[in-house]
Amino acid sequence: MKLPIQALRLALAAGAAGLLTACASGPSPNISLIPAETAEQTSKEGLFVQAVKWEHKKPGCEGDCPTVKLDSVVFPGIARLTALVDHALALMTGIGNSQPPVYATVAEYEDYFWKTAAPRDSTLLAAKTRYRNKHLTVVELNTWQYFTGAAHGISATQFLNWDNGSGKVLSLANVLEPGKQDAYVAALKAAHGLWLAKNADARQDPESYNRIWPFQASTNFAFTDQGLLVKYDSYQIAPYSSGQPELLIPYGDLQGILRPEFMPA
């Protein structure tokens, strides 16, 4: 039985809460955390980050063997964020299970995987910084799992929006003005409409496409210089062939919806 994507995200949020408490009030409204110019988004002003990569095969296995590959990042000096990335990647492997994972770290997942994997099972755990400035660090987490005999692998994605100043993760509720959840969903739906207009399959038969792949709201957002980027997993709002759709809500459409400190200066 497949653990629903929303349930998986709730499990991830609950697990992350064990490591971090989300910022409840946000930064001072007099300081914008979004630079006015793209050039201000530089790695020199952002957190120092290092890559970590390895690929492991099941110990002692010969021939077709289960594999785990990690292509992630660590943040030297910021153990909490490094631990959260590791924890979140491990939890995101829960697709395919009816219950939340019984492991909490990548190392624990690897031990579990060697005990349960079929000969050709494969897992890729990946993390990268998607956006950085001196105030915010956005980490994009991706997992890809192939189960022996399946037609294709299963992917999942999650954004972590890290407040460099407070050292905490920002949830959607932290960055929206009070009572603006519905306005955010409306702005996201408008972005979805623009995405559909560029989608050849959707244009061919809009009624059928919308019936099979209806709009879904999502809290999986990331800050960018242009606006909030919302990313979906395969099969959420489009067929597998469409990959993982990304919808951009420009800051201009978020006026009065995002808290002032999260709007460009």
C-alpha positions in Angstrom: 0.0 0.0 0.0 1.4 3.4 -1.0 1.7 6.0 1.8 -0.1 9.1 0.4 2.1 12.0 -0.5 0.3 14.3 1.8 0.6 11.9 4.7 4.3 11.5 3.9 4.7 15.3 4.1 2.8 15.4 7.4 5.1 12.7 8.7 8.1 14.6 7.5 6.8 17.8 9.2 6.2 15.9 12.4 9.6 14.4 12.4 11.3 17.7 11.7 9.4 19.2 14.6 11.4 16.9 16.8 14.5 18.6 15.7 13.4 22.2 15.1 10.6 24.5 16.1 9.3 26.6 13.3 9.6 30.4 13.6 6.3 31.6 14.9 6.5 35.4 14.5 9.1 35.8 11.7 11.8 38.5 11.4 11.3 42.2 11.9 8.8 43.6 9.4 11.2 46.5 8.8 13.8 44.3 7.2 13.2 42.5 3.8 14.7 39.1 3.6 14.3 39.1 -0.2 16.9 41.1 -2.1 15.7 43.7 -4.6 18.3 42.6 -7.2 19.1 39.1 -8.4 22.8 40.0 -8.0 22.4 40.1 -4.3 21.7 36.4 -4.2 25.3 35.1 -3.9 26.9 32.1 -2.3 29.4 34.5 -0.6 26.5 36.0 1.4 24.7 32.7 2.0 25.6 29.8 4.2 28.7 27.8 3.5 27.8 24.5 2.0 29.8 21.4 1.0 28.8 18.4 -1.1 28.8 14.9 0.1 28.5 12.0 -2.4 28.8 8.2 -2.2 27.3 5.1 -3.7 27.0 1.8 -1.7 26.1 -1.7 -2.7 24.7 -4.2 -0.3 27.7 -5.6 1.6 28.7 -9.1 0.5 26.4 -9.1 -2.5 27.4 -10.4 -5.9 25.6 -9.9 -9.2 22.4 -7.9 -9.1 22.6 -6.0 -5.8 20.5 -3.3 -4.1 22.2 0.1 -4.1 21.9 3.3 -2.2 23.3 6.6 -3.7 23.7 9.8 -1.8 24.2 13.2 -3.5 23.6 15.6 -0.7 24.9 18.7 1.1 26.2 19.5 4.6 26.5 22.9 6.3 29.7 23.1 8.3 29.1 24.8 11.6 25.3 24.4 11.4 24.7 21.0 12.8 21.0 21.5 13.1 20.4 22.1 9.4 22.8 19.3 8.4 20.9 16.9 10.7 17.5 18.1 9.4 18.5 17.5 5.7 19.7 14.0 6.7 16.5 13.2 8.7 14.2 14.6 6.0 15.8 12.5 3.2 15.5 9.4 5.3 11.8 10.0 6.0 11.1 10.7 2.3 11.8 7.1 1.5 8.5 6.2 3.2 6.7 6.0 -0.2 5.5 2.4 -0.6 4.8 1.8 3.1 1.4 2.2 4.8 3.1 3.4 8.0 5.7 6.1 8.7 9.3 4.9 8.4 10.9 3.2 11.4 14.2 5.0 10.8 15.2 8.6 11.4 18.6 9.0 9.6 20.1 8.0 6.3 22.4 5.6 8.1 19.5 3.9 9.8 17.6 3.8 6.5 20.6 2.1 4.8 20.7 -0.6 7.5 17.0 -1.1 7.1 17.3 -1.2 3.3 19.9 -4.0 3.2 17.6 -6.1 5.3 14.5 -5.6 3.2 15.5 -4.8 -0.4 15.0 -7.0 -3.4 18.0 -7.7 -5.7 17.5 -4.7 -8.1 16.0 -2.2 -5.6 17.7 1.1 -5.8 17.5 4.4 -3.9 18.8 7.8 -4.7 18.8 10.5 -2.0 19.7 14.0 -3.2 19.8 17.5 -1.7 21.0 20.8 -3.1 20.7 24.5 -2.3 18.0 25.9 -4.6 18.2 29.5 -3.4 20.6 31.4 -1.1 21.0 34.9 0.1 22.4 36.3 3.4 19.0 35.8 5.1 17.5 32.6 3.6 18.7 29.2 2.5 16.4 27.0 0.5 17.3 23.3 0.3 15.6 21.1 -2.3 15.3 17.5 -1.2 14.7 14.7 -3.7 14.4 10.9 -3.4 14.0 8.4 -6.2 13.3 4.7 -5.5 13.1 1.8 -7.9 11.5 -1.4 -6.7 12.4 -4.6 -8.5 9.9 -5.4 -11.2 8.3 -1.9 -11.3 7.8 -0.1 -14.6 9.7 2.9 -13.3 11.0 4.6 -10.2 9.0 6.7 -7.7 10.2 10.2 -6.9 9.4 12.7 -4.1 10.5 16.2 -3.5 10.4 18.6 -0.6 11.7 22.1 0.1 13.2 23.4 3.3 13.2 27.2 3.8 15.8 28.0 6.4 15.9 31.3 8.2 19.7 31.9 8.6 19.1 34.4 11.4 16.9 32.4 13.7 18.2 29.0 12.7 14.8 27.6 12.1 12.6 26.3 9.2 9.9 28.5 7.9 6.5 26.9 7.2 3.9 28.4 4.9 2.0 29.7 7.9 5.1 31.6 9.1 5.4 33.6 5.9 1.7 34.3 5.1 -0.2 37.2 6.5 -2.8 36.0 9.0 -6.0 34.7 7.3 -4.4 34.7 3.8 -4.4 30.9 3.2 -7.3 31.1 0.8 -5.7 34.0 -1.1 -2.5 32.0 -1.4 -4.4 29.1 -2.8 -6.1 31.4 -5.3 -2.7 32.8 -6.4 -1.4 29.2 -6.8 -4.4 28.2 -8.8 -3.8 31.2 -11.1 -0.2 30.0 -11.6 -1.5 26.6 -12.3 -3.8 28.0 -15.1 -0.7 29.6 -16.7 1.1 26.3 -16.5 -1.8 24.5 -18.2 -1.8 27.1 -21.0 1.8 26.0 -21.8 1.1 22.3 -21.5 0.5 20.7 -24.9 -1.4 17.7 -23.4 -3.7 20.0 -21.4 -4.4 22.2 -24.4 -5.3 19.2 -26.6 -8.2 18.2 -24.3 -8.6 20.6 -21.4 -11.8 19.0 -20.0 -10.4 15.5 -19.8 -7.0 16.7 -18.5 -8.6 18.7 -15.7 -10.8 15.8 -14.8 -7.9 13.4 -14.6 -5.4 15.8 -13.2 -7.3 18.4 -11.2 -5.6 21.3 -9.4 -4.3 20.6 -5.9 -3.1 23.1 -3.4 0.4 22.5 -1.9 2.5 23.9 0.9 5.7 22.7 -0.7 7.1 26.1 -1.5 10.5 27.7 -2.0 11.7 31.3 -2.1 13.3 32.6 -5.3 14.2 36.0 -6.6 11.1 36.0 -8.7 8.5 34.7 -6.3 7.3 31.6 -4.5 8.1 28.3 -6.4 5.7 25.4 -5.6 6.8 22.0 -6.7 4.7 18.8 -7.1 5.6 15.2 -7.2 4.9 13.0 -10.2 1.2 12.0 -10.5 0.0 14.9 -8.3 -1.2 17.3 -10.9 0.1 15.6 -14.1 1.1 12.2 -15.5 4.5 10.7 -14.9 5.7 11.9 -18.3 5.4 15.5 -17.0 8.0 14.9 -14.3 7.7 17.1 -11.2 5.8 20.2 -12.2 6.9 23.6 -10.8 4.5 26.6 -10.5 5.8 30.1 -9.9 3.7 32.7 -8.1 5.3 36.1 -8.8 5.8 38.4 -5.8 3.5 40.9 -7.6 0.7 38.4 -7.1 1.5 37.9 -3.5 1.2 41.5 -2.4 -0.9 41.6 0.8 -0.6 37.8 1.0 3.1 37.3 2.1 4.3 39.1 5.2 6.1 42.3 4.3 9.5 40.9 5.4 9.2 38.2 2.7 8.5 40.7 -0.1 11.4 42.2 -2.2 12.8 45.4 -0.7 
